[in-house]
C-alpha cells in the first residue's frame, strides 16, 4: 500500500488518482478471491490475478508498474500474464500519449467478446472431432464418442448465437454501459 495515497498501486503514476473512498484491503481481497475462482476454472494463476485487478480498476486499465505494485508480483510475471491475456483476447495493449509505457486495458464488452470468440474454437474442435470420428470409424465406441462430442459442440454453437443475441437485448433493457 502506498503511504502517499493510501491506495494500492496508485501512488506513483502521474495523472492517476486512487479510487476514492474505497477500502483498498477489501479491493485486494476481492481481486484475490475472483482470481482464485478463475484459476479454479482453469485460467493461469497470474493471468487470473492480473485480469481481476484490471476488472476492479475503474477505467479497466493499468500499466505494468501499477499491476506489479498492486499485486506484489515481478514485472516478468506481469508480462507473462499479459501475453496470455492478449493471446486469448481478454486484454489489449495501448500506449499512453507522450509516453513509452504500455497500458493494458480490458476490451469493451469483455465477456461478450470472450464468449463470441469461443465460437471459432468450437468450430475448429467440432471439425477435428468429426475427422477423428471418420478416422476411427463412426461405428466404433471411440468414433461414436467423438461424433457425440462434435454434435454437442455444434449444439453449443447454435445456442451460443441465440444467447448472445438475447444478451444484447437484455443489456438494452437495463441501459447497461
HELIX and SHEET records of a PDB file:
HELIX    1   1 UNK A   24  UNK A   40  1                                  17    
HELIX    2   2 UNK A   45  UNK A   56  1                                  12    
HELIX    3   3 UNK A   64  UNK A   71  1                                   8    
HELIX    4   4 UNK A   75  UNK A   87  1                                  13    
HELIX    5   5 UNK A  110  UNK A  136  1                                  27    
HELIX    6   6 UNK A  141  UNK A  173  1                                  33    
SHEET    1   A 3 UNK A  61  UNK A  63  0                                        
SHEET    2   A 3 UNK A 102  UNK A 106 -1                                        
SHEET    3   A 3 UNK A  91  UNK A  95 -1                                        
END                                                                             
